[in-house]
Amino acid sequence: MSLIDVARLAKRYGAITALGGIDAAIDGKIIGLLGPNGAGKSTLLKALLGIIPFEGGAKVLGLDAATQGTEIRDRVGYMPEQEAYLSGMSAVELCTYAGELSGLPRTEAMQRAHAALYYAGLEEKRYQPIETYSTGMKQRVKLAQALVHDPELLFLDEPTNGLDPRSRDEMLELITELPERRNCSIVLSTHLLPDVERVCDHAVIMHKGTVRFVGTIDELRGARGPDTEIFVEVKADAKKLAEVMTEAGATCTVKSPVLVAIDLPETATNQLVFARAREVGLQVRGLGVRRESVEAAFLRIIGEAS
């Protein structure tokens, strides 16, 4: 069973289709949920939490989001994108309240609130009104309230949005540690692709209410297709290899005296490299497929969907 399974999941707001009947089986430790504004990411999270009605099917941790929303929210922590606290409320009060909403007795909820705020690095500021906090501290409070009931799965909606570089690094470090320290999985919804490249092991890419990719980060950054660029390391004379590969129809760029990047012809395989190298007496010491950045892969997938 996957962490999340959706089948023909659809959500419409009047004439606007937010989710267009998506199918996906989503797994991983830290899963990047990617997509431009309006792709349907926040709507998907709210549907999975049972907060909004929807068409089709959706299961989270084996529970039906349409009928078992309360049970899902008992086991899933949610860090919303928008601020969510009452005026004058302190961090301890917010986290305690969140714990009580999940069904914890008040005393236990308060104990867990202190522990969550300590983990988030706010123990010294926990009694101050949240509206006096910096943006980074407000994000940490939202993370703490999502953790207070010790969830198995976390939904983090734009957790680094608006943060300065130092606060962003600190938030990403907290997120990276969570699966091991708190024994939970994470769905990280963000438009900041470097964040995903840094902390995620899986990715889901959405575009215009549809899912365009589900898989590992390695799969996302894999080969580009039939005209895949490869890097070839030779013992000496990369220029000579580039010349003979160009004669064979490849496009080559010499990177150093021993390294050449090669775009093979559409019907060719890596064997062409070895064959041509042997013909001119060159020793191939290494060969690897170019891996795209997450950003490049994302733009390719979104471009193909447009």
N, C-alpha and C positions, 0 to 999 in steps of 0.2 A: 504494500500500500504506500502510495506517495504521500508526502506531507500535504499536498494540495492537489485535488483533481477537479477539473471543471469540464462540463460537457454542454455544448451549445448555450453557454452562459450569455445572456443578453440583458441589457438595461437601456431603456429609452426614457428620455425626459421630453414628453411631447413629441415634436417632430425631430428632436435631436437623438441620434443613436450614440450612446456612450460606450456600450459594449455590443459588438455585432455578432453574437453567437459564437463565442470562442471555445476551443477545445485545448486542453493542456494537462499534462501530468508533471508537477513541479516538485523537485527534490533538491537537496543540498544542505550545506551548513550555513553559508552566507550567500543568499541568492539576490543578485542585483535585478531589480525591476526597473527597466529602462524604457524611455519613450519621451518624445517632445510633449510640450504642454498640450492638453486636450487628447492625449493618446488613450486615456481611460484608466490610468494607474490607480488614482485615488478611489475612483468608483469601484474598481475591482477589489481593493482592500476592504471597502465598506460592505460590499456584497458578501465577501468571504467571512466577515465578522457577523453577518446577519443583521446589520444595522439598517440596510435598505432592502426593499423587495426586488426581486429579479425574476427573469424567465430562465428556464433551463436548469441544469444541475450543478451543484458545487459542494465539495466535501473538504473539510479541513481537519487533519488528524483523525480521519475516518468519520467525522460527524457531519451531518447534513446542515449546511448553512441556512437553508430555507426554514427548517423546523427546529434546529438545535443551536440557535444563536447564543443563548445564555450559556450553554455548556461549552461552546467554543470560546466565548469571552472569558470563561473561568480558566481556560488553559492557554490563552493567547494574550500577550501584552501588545498594546497599541499606542504608539507615539504619533499623534496627529501632526500634520504640517502646521496647522494654525494654533495659536495660543489657546489654552483651555483651562482657565482658572477664574475664580471669583475675586473681585476687588478686595484687597486687604488680606487675602489668604496667604499664609506662610507655606513654605515648601513642606514642612512636616504635616500641616493640616491637609494639604492637597494629596500627599502620598497616603496618609492615613485614610482619607475619604475614599481614594481609589481602592485601597485594600478592603475597606468595608463593602464597597460596591461589588467586589469579587466574592463576597461571602465570608470574609475573615471576621472574627470577633474583634471588637475595638482594641482591646489590649494587644492582641497579636498583630493587628494591622499597624498599630503605632510602633511596635518593636520592629516590624519589617520595614516601615517607613524610614526609621533611623538607619537601618542597615543599608537600604537602597540608596539613601542620600550619601552615606559614607562611601559606598562604592562609586557613586557619581562625582565624588569630590566636593560635596557641598555641606559637609558636617558643620563647618564653622558658620555658615550662612543660613542654616536650616530654619531658624525662627524669624527671619526677616521677610517682609511682604514680597511676594514674587514680582510685583510691578516695579520694585526698585532694582531688580537684577539686570545685569547686562544680557545681551542676546545669547551669548555663550552659556551663561548660567541658566537662562530660561530653557534652553535646549537640554541641558543636563537634568533639570527638574522634570521635563517631559519624559526623558529616558528613565529616571528613577521611578516615576509613577507607573510606567509600563512594566517595570521589573518587580514591583512590590509584592505581587501575589505569586512570584516564582514560576513564571509561565514556561511552557515547553517550546513555544514558538513566539517570536517577536515580529510585529509589523512596524517598521520604522519609516515614516513618510517624510522625506527630505530632512534627515537629521542634521546635516551640516549646512543647511540653507542659511545664508546671512552671517556665517561665522568668519572671523579673521583667520589668517593662515595658521596661527598657533592653536587657536581654539578648535579649528577643523582637524588638525593633526591629533589633538587630545581626544576628540570625539571618535575619530577613526580607530585610535588605539583601544578605547573602551569597547567599541564594537567588535574589533578583532579578537579581544580576550573573552567575549561573552560565551561563545559556544563551549569552550573548555571550562571556564570558571563557573558558569551558571547552567551548563548542560542543556542548552537550548539551541534551536536553529533560528535564523533571521531572514526575513524578507526586507531588503533595503530598497525602498523606492526613491529614486533620485534622477536628476537630469545631469549630475556631475559625473561624467564618465571616468575621470581619473580616480574618483573614490571607488568605483566598481573595480577598476583594474588593480587597485591597491589591496582591497580586502575581500573580494567575492571569489567564490569557487564555481558558482553557476550564474546563469543570466537568463532573464526573460525579456524579450524586446517586444514592445507594443507600438502600434501605429494605427491611428484612426479607428480605435476600438477593436482592433484585431491583434492576435499574437503572431508575430513574424518569426520568432526564434525562441526555442527552449533548449537548453543544453549547458554543458560545462563551458567555462571560460576558455579552456584549451580548444574546444570545438569551435567556439566563436572566433577565435583568433587563428584558426587553422588555414589550410591551403585556400587560395583564392579561386581555384577552379582549374580548367584545362590549361590555362596559360600561366600556371603557377611559377613564381620566381623562386629560384633556388640559389644558394650560395655554395660555391665550390672552392675548396682550399687545395692548392697544389704545392708540391715541393718547391717549385720554382717556375717562373715565366708564365704568370697568369695572363699576360698579354697574348702569348702564343695560343693559349686555350681559347681566349676570346675570339681570336682571328678565325680559328677552325670552326668554332661553334657558330660564328656569324655566317660563314660559308654554308653551314648546314641549315640556315634559316632562323637561328635564334637571335635574340636581341641581348647584347652583353654590355656590362659596365664593369670596368676594372676598378676594384676598390683598393688594391695594394699589389705589390709584386707577387703575392702568393694567393690573392683572393679575388674572385670574379663573381658578379651577380649575373644570372642567366635567366631570361624568359624563354622557355622552350617553345618550339612550334606546337600548334594545337594537338597534333597527333603523336608527338614525340614523348618518350619516357626518359627517365634518368639514365637508362642504358646508352642513350645517344652520347651522353657526356663521357662515360667510360670508354666507349668505342673510339670516339675522336681523340681522347687523351692518349690512348694506346697507339693510335696511328702516328702521332707526332712525338711519342716517347716521353710523355708527361706522367708523373705519378700523382694520382688523386689521393689526398690525405684525409679529406673530410667533405661531406655533402649534407646540407640541411635546407629544409623548406623555410622560406621567409614566413614569419608570423606577424600578422597585422596587429596593430594596437587595437584596444577595445574601441577607441574612437573611430578608427578607420573602418573596422568591421561594422560598427553601428551605422555609420553613414552609408556604407555599401548596402546594408539590409534595408534601411529606410528608403534609400534611393531606388532599390529594386521594387519596393512596395508602392512607390508614388506613381 
